[in-house]
């Protein structure tokens, strides 16, 4: 799973898993130098991201990993080995 979060660093990202609910929260701050004020910006100076997903029972919750690079959060949600799809070989009798 990929989540674009421009301007957010890994310290400002929280990922919580409660039951089947996975919540991703992020916060971006754009500090304004002392004695200055913003007149016009391309992005809001303070912005909060929040997304919530419902996960199935096939996800191995102990092996979930998250990596943040260049404003993109990559979550790896591996399936439980026993439930992962597999190919069944057909043999001739």
C-alpha positions, -999 to 999 in steps of 0.1 A, spaced: 0 0 0 13 34 -9 3 68 6 15 101 -7 22 124 22 42 154 8 61 174 33 56 148 61 87 132 76 87 98 94 87 114 128 53 130 121 36 97 110 15 75 133 2 41 123 -22 23 147 -37 -11 144 -68 -19 165 -85 -51 157 -92 -50 119 -89 -12 117 -56 4 104 -53 41 109 -26 63 93 -21 98 106 4 124 95 12 160 103 31 186 82 42 219 96 57 248 76 74 271 101 72 308 94 103 327 103 100 352 132 89 386 121 74 374 89 39 364 79 26 342 51 8 361 23 4 333 -2 14 297 -1 10 267 -25 1 244 4 -15 250 38 13 257 64 -2 232 89 -19 201 75 -30 168 90 -36 136 71 -57 108 83 -69 76 66 -85 45 80 -88 11 65 -104 -22 74 -81 -52 70 -92 -87 64 -82 -117 85 -56 -128 60 -30 -102 69 -2 -112 92 -3 -84 117 31 -92 133 49 -87 100 35 -53 89 63 -29 80 63 8 71 89 28 52 88 66 45 109 80 16 105 112 -4 70 119 10 57 85 2 47 60 29 50 23 18 31 -2 40 38 -38 35 9 -60 45 20 -97 41 -6 -124 40 -6 -153 65 15 -181 49 -13 -208 54 -38 -185 36 -15 -173 8 -25 -184 -27 -6 -214 -40 -4 -233 -72 -16 -269 -72 1 -292 -96 -21 -315 -116 -7 -350 -121 -17 -376 -146 -29 -410 -133 
